[in-house]
């Protein structure tokens, strides 16, 4: 459980370094809530983009969200599943970089295809327990 929180904090810190706004300035639990308004992308769009590269995230409302709950301004990321696979801080930093690049280059199919392969390579290196 401690590593889950450490991973969430590392993911949050790296996203912050990449210019993302964190709703609470960071995290002290297993979740990271990102305000995407400064990235000119909605939570729903980001969810779809990240799904295209193999990263699961959820659109999420943020406090005082000006957008609809069906297409909110936020994105929720969690670390329990990837921590269970054995990932630690270096992988969180890499995942944050991929999230940032996918959102920045969302209109570039070739970039998203390359990112998807990079995510697959990482996932294969950390198989789920019992697999």
Secondary structure by P-SEA (a helix, b strand, c coil): caaaaaaaaaaaaaaaaaccccccccccccbbbbbcccccccaaaaaaaaaaacbbbbbbbccccccccccccbbbbbcaaaaaacccaaaaaaaaaaaaaaaaacccaaaaaaaaaaaaaaaaacccccc
